[in-house]
Amino acid sequence: MARSDGHQLPRTVGRYVLYGELASGGMATVHFGRLSGPVGFSRTVAIKRLHPQYAKDPEFVTMFLDEARLCGRIRHPNVVPTLDVVTTDGEIFIVMEYVAGEALSKLMKTAWQQNIPMPPRVAATIVSSVLHGLHAAHQTKDEHGRELGIVHRDVSPQNVLVGSDGVARVLDFGVAKAAGRLQTTRDGQVKGKIAYMPPEQLSAGMVTRQSDIYAAGVVLWEALAGRRLFDGDTEAMVLVRAIEGKVEPPSLSNPAVDAATDAIVLKGLAREPEHRFATAREMALAIEQTVGLASPYEVGEWVERVAADEMARRAQRIAEIESAALSSNASAPRIGLAPQPAEPPHSQVSSISVSRPAVSVPPAPKRNRAARIFGVVAAAMAITGLVLGGVAMGDVLGGGPRTGSPNEVAHEQRAFAIVGPTMRESKQAPAPTAPVVGPFGGHHAAPVAAPVVRPPPPEAKKPNVCDPPYTIDPSTGRKKYKLECLK
């Protein structure tokens, strides 16, 4: 069902959401998709589904499953990876990585129409990447370490995706030949696109890796020459010309192509398989050493120049899908979690948080400054009382009055002046510690500076009758303590 704006209504397929059509082929359609994972994780994907007329056909369903199984075994940056397979409501869906780019067939067609030639180094880079991806498929092994003998059998510009990142990727192994396939080809049945098939495949002969090398050679010829190699008004005409296999050097159509490049192309297009390159990698290395490679930036720039409008349209569609998915996730109930306050939209990475137990440290009790001063004074008075009491007791026990020189009196005063500050300092509490939050959220203890107790500002000195707290009888030299200073 379509919406008023022409876009298809989203459909939930397992943990994916299926959106509108991205591309369509002979037996399947590729849709925009969105993975809805746990804890807010999501990503845009491409989801491939069989056309309705094939979805109930056991042969096509088996072929579809074989494609998913084979692609799941191939791991190479020049092959579009298969991420998942979903079955629901009697249908099978293949989930693939979404690549922001365009099919090489559309790029070549648009470039020919707009007279934007493909630079030879760009063409060499794209086809070299395709050959490396094919070599990885040819070498793929099963779970027991045995080669599967995969042959793509449908290498064509339609099955080459060139991304804006400058990387070319092979896709669609739907008709690939491999050991252990559940689906088998019927006798005399030809699968693939006629214009890119080698003579042995057109005659229903043995299909090998050299068949894929021939098809890649046709793609390289067309990319360099700027036109189709085997063309015709009908499929029958194309078939006749492909069987004849008359190939002229691409330099006749493009003077920028040199003779060494012509030799590589013609070797890849040899009628006899044994006259072609032994492996796809061998042909790729020959292209790289002869023509050279363009940087991914150069390839991506050419892709964006040719397909700017289409890529802008798809980018806008992806932005709409991601925005709708974000709004849907924000409004969806959070099962098993306490209600959360509304939050502004944010990135996927920042939406994942790790909670840590809070570390609380009780604040140090605050003491009134006046109380602290009073405590210090009280301690000093207590020490003074002890000292005075000891002197008076000494007079009583000694059986007579004590005498002392002025030097002794001064010594006692200095001792009292030293004891007082020492006792005040000993009353200070140890410095408390508080948690410190590190740059990655961790906690560790760090000392917190204790408040500094400063004495009150000096005031105008008043005569102190208790300094000293005694008088000396001049006739006897005995100390006579003042009663008001003993309180």
C-alpha angles and dihedrals in degrees: 000000000000130000126232090265091057096254120124117252111254118258126200114234110180106299092343133084115221117215136176129322120289100178139342132217139178098286106008145035127223118218137190109257140183128209113220106198134172125287091022097300114149140156139181115253139172116244121201121203133176119252110260093250090058100038092084096043110101092209094055092042090053090048089051092052091047090054092052092047094048095045089050088061096049114085115181135121090237094058122073104242125231111228105181147347121223128190120193137147091006093304133110123218127192113208114209136176113273112237120196099224145078138266113264090234092062092043092053093045093049092045091052092048094048094039093241104146119211110241111241091238091054091049090048092050094050095048092042089055090049091052092050089052091049091049089054089052092048090053097045115129134203128239090282095052096256120135113252093210093226117190115183095209092187106065106155139132088266090063097047117087117197113198129210084245088070095249122127117212133190119227142170111058089174095127096031118140116229141151113266097024113156091215119064128199116248118239112275093009115136119205125190137038114315097218091061100040122109119233093259092056093047090053092049091247130141113315115210140160089280087066090064090046090055091050091049088051090056090051091051092048092053093045091053098039096042096228143068118287099209108026135162145150092253137030089247092059091048090050093051093050092046091051091049088052097200106168127180123197114274090231089076088067097035119033090196089074114089130214095258090057090048089056093054093049094048092048090053089050097050112140094227114065093219090060093058127081113296094231138012090243091057091056091046092053091048090054093048094049095045106035101020128221133274119226119258087249091058092048093046092048091053091049092051091046093053099038102029096129096047094045091049089052092051092046089054090049091050090050090052092049094048092047092050091047091050092051091047092052092048093053096042116102116253105235115218095006132104116254110280127209116252114271130197117252113277140167124290093246095051092047091071113081134177117215121216128192111263116247112216126188118194111241117251111260112261116232125204112249091228090052091052092051091046090051092052092049092047091051091050092050091049091053090047090052091051091050093047092045089053091052093049092047089051090056092053097045093042091061094228146046120293120235127201139176123236088256091059091050092052090049091055091050092053091049090054092049090054096046094052099061092040091057091047092054093048090059094064115109120237116265111271122228127228132194117265119205111222125213092269098045099266124137128225134164120256127177118257117212112252117235111267113236108217123187118250116270113278115267131201109290116247125199109270112211090194096060096118101014093214143046129225120232104230093208098050103018091229124141117245112195120218114244094217091057094056095065 
